[in-house]
């Protein structure tokens, strides 16, 4: 297993360029058929090693939940924000993702000099930023942001599972599983479905 300290290699290079206030940004929920997109921005103390910190997709739900509390306790600043289903439909998913990311960045207690954004595009980010491909597995700050975004959205979708029973949101979190498609065919869409995502459904 890779040492968590390796997650700081990218940020340490950025600090070496003269930046001091650096944060990581990531999202959860770009692909699902239902629910909002969630983004998080996290500014960790430089060099902080949180045992087990990694890309949220590589961690169990239980591990993510434990890390969620630890990240929020130890971060210099963190912020979580959503873009709604209506905003996804109006702006498209990329535009809504940028909206959620900008909201998360605006919510930080201190404006970052540089935001490290997971992915390969940043044209919609209203802060000084840099795209980091595979950043949730390469940067400690982005890995932390990926966990906050994922846990927050998963909790929201579990609540939606209670509000809209029959779809299985508490299990698949809105993603296009066979069970979700079967429920859609039986029940039709509910108010948190992204209708533009359902046009391709047969």
N, C-alpha and C positions, 0 to 999 in steps of 0.2 A: 504494500500500500504506500502511496506517495505521502511524503511528509507534508503536513499542512503549511509549513514554512515556505514550501515551493510555490504556494499560491501568491506569495508576495513578490516573486521575481519581476512580474510586469509592473506592479505599482512602484517597486523600488527604483526601477528604471525611470518611471515618470517623476518620482520625487527627485531623482538625480538631475532632471531637467530644470529643477527649480520650483516646481509646484509644491504647495504645502497642503492646501485643502482639496483633497481628492475624494470623490465618491463613486460608488458603483450603482448602476441602474439596470434593472431587468424587469421583465413582464411575465405574467402567466395568463393563459387564456386566449391566445390569438386564434387557435385552431378550433375550439368547440363550436357546436351548433347553437348553444344557448348560454346565456349569462354574460356578464360584463367582462371586460379585460381589466386586469389589475396590474399596477406597476409599483415598484418600490425603489427608493433611493436610500443608500446606506453609506455612512462615513465612519469607518472603523479607525481606532487608534492605530497609528503606523506600526506594523509588525506584529499586531495582536494575533496570537495563535489560539484559535478556538478548535479544540479537538473534534475531528469528524467533519469539519466544514468542507463542503464540496458542492458541486452542481446539484440543485434540488432534485433533479430527475434521477440521480444516482442513489438517492437516500430513501429509506422507508418512511412511511407517513409518521410513525412514532418518533423516528430520529429527527425528522424535520420539525415536529412539534416541540421537541426538547431544545433544538438549536434556535428556534424562533424566540423563545424566552431569553436564551443566553445572548443572542445577537442584540436584542432590544435593550438588555441590561448593560451591555458593554460598549455599544456604539457611541461615538461622539454625537451622532445625530442620525435619525432615521425618519422616513416618511412613507406612507402607503396611500395610494389613490386609485380610483376607478374611472373608467369611461363606460357609460351605460350602453345597454343594447340599442337604445334610440340613437346615441351618438355614433355607435358602430355603423348603424344603418345609414346615417346621414353622411358620415365622413369616409366610410370604408374602414376596414380593420387596421390598415397601416396608419391612417390619420388618427383613428381613435387611440391606437397604441401610443402615438406621440403625445396626444392630449393627456393620457393617463401619466406618461413619463414626466411631462412638463409639470403637471399638478404635483407629482411626488417631489420633484426637484424644488418647486416653489415652497413646499411644506417643510423643507429642512430648516433647522434652526439657524444655520449659517450657510450662505451661498457658496457653493464649491467653485474653486478656480478652474477645475476640470472635472467633467463627468465622464466616466468610462462606461460606455453603453454596450450591452451585449448585442452582438449581431454585426451586420456589415453596412447598415445605413443609419444616418443621423440627421438627414436634411430637415426633419421636422422638430428637432430639439432646439429650444430657445436659449440654451446655455452653452458656454464653451464646452466642447465635448470631443470624444474620440471613440470611434467604433472599435470593438474588440471581438473578432470572430471567435466563437467558442469561449467567450469571456467568463461564463459561469463555471467553467472548469479551469480557468487560467488566472483569475483575479479574485483575491479574497473579498474585496468590496462587492464585486458583482455576484459572487457565490452567495454572500449574505443577503443581497437584494433578491436573488432568485428564490431563496427560502422564505423570506417575508412575503413576497408576492404570492407564491404557491400556497402557503399555509392559509393566508388571508382569503384567497379566492376559494380554496377547498372548503373552508368553514362556511363561507357565504353560500356555496352550492349545496352544502348539507342542509342549511336552513331552507333553501329553495325546494329541496326534496320533501320537506314537511309541508311547505306552502302549496306545492303542486304535486300531490302524490300520484304515483303511477308511471312517472317518467324515469325514475331511478337516478335522479340528479345526485343523490347522496353517494351513489356508487361510481358512476362514470363522470361526474362533475360537468356534464354537458357535452362531452366529446362524442363523436359519432360511432358509438359501438353498435353491434348488432341488436342488442337489447333496446338501445335508445331509438334506433330506426324502427324497430317493431312497435315500440310505444307510440312513436309519432304516427305510424300508419293506423294504429288503433284509435288514438285519442285526438290526433291533429295537434298543431302547435299551440303552445300557451304563450302568455305575454312576455316571457323572457327568452323565447326563441328568436334567433337571428334569421329573419325570413329570407334575407339575401343569401344566406348559407344553405337554405333548404331548396333553392331553385334547381340544384343539380340532383335532387333526390328523385329516385324513380318510384 
